[in-house]
Amino acid sequence: MERWQIVENFVKILSDEKERWELLPWEQVAECVQIISSADGLKKDTDGKTKHAEFDWQKKKPFFQYFTRKTMRHFAEFLGGSLYDKDSGKDPLAHVIFNALCLLWGNKYLRKS
């Protein structure tokens, strides 16, 4: 999906008066966006080249095992008292939420009925 299509769809979603988007904690949503921005398309290798393509997370194999493992690892990190992930510096719960969103996406688009 092209970036303009994503923005167009998001504008349609936000204009629906039945859905109360303003109630979301946007600071925490932004932290999840920062996680995907650093992990998917913007992270650079030692030569300064991009390491991953955009939407690379959708191609992880095996998808459900990968994101379930990452979700559980970050949740264990949180339960262990960590305030910040050692790799990203972000709240482990932001990683849990991002990985759970990936699982939610996969459940809709990758599961066979």
N, C-alpha and C positions, 0 to 999 in steps of 0.2 A: 504494500500500500504506500502510495506517495505521501510525503509530508503534508502537502496541501489538503489531501483527502482526510488525513488524521485530524488536522485543525478544523476542517469543515464539519466533520462528524462531532468533534468535541463542542463546537459552537452550537450545534443542534441539540446536543445533550444538555448543555448549560441553559439553553433557552426554554427547556421544558419546566414549567412552573411547578409541576408535581414533585420533581426531584429537588431536594434541598442541599445542593452542593455547598452552599455557604456554611453548612454545619460541620464540614470536614475540618480536621486540624491540619491546615495547609503547611505549617512549618514541618510537620512530620511527613506529610506527603512529599514535600520537597526533598527531604532526606532520602526517601526511597528513589526519587528521580535522580538524585546525585549518585546513588549506588549504581543504577543502570547506566548512567552516563559515563561512569568511570570503568565499568565492566564491559560495556557493549558499544564499541565503536570509537571511544575517545581515549582509551588507555594506549599509551605509546610504549614501544619496546626500546631497547637501549640505542637503536639507530634513529629513533624519532618517528618510526613508521607506525601506523595504526595497527594494533594487534588483532582487533576483531571487527567484523563488519556489523553494520546496524542490524538489529533484530537477530543477531547470532544466537541469543539465548533460546530462540524458538527452535533451533536446530540441534540442541543438546541431545545426546543419545547415551544411554537410555533415558529419555526425558523425565519420567516420573521418579525413577530411582535417583537421578542426579539432583532434582530439586527437593525431593523428600530428604535426602541425605544432608543437603545444604541447610534446609530449614531446621532439621534436628540439631545439627552442629551449632548453629547460631543460637538456638533456643537453649541448648546446654550451656553455651558460653554465658548467656544472660542469667540462667539459673545459678551458675557458678559465681555470680556477682560482678561480672565484667560490665563496665559502663561503656567501653569502646572496643570495637573489633580490632584485633592487632594488625590486620592487613589494611583496612580502609580507614580506620579511625572513627567510623560511624557507630551509632548505637546498634548492638546486636539485634534488637527487636526490629529495627528498620530493615535489616537483612531478612529476618523472619517474615515480615510483611511482604517484602518484595518477592521472596521465594514462594510464599503462599499465593501471591497474585499470579506468578508464573504457573503454578499448579492449577489455579482456577482457570486460566486461559487454556492450558493443556486439557483440562477436563472437558471444556466446551469444544475445542477444535481438534483434539487428537484421539480422544476415546472413541472406540468403535461401539456402536449401539448393539 
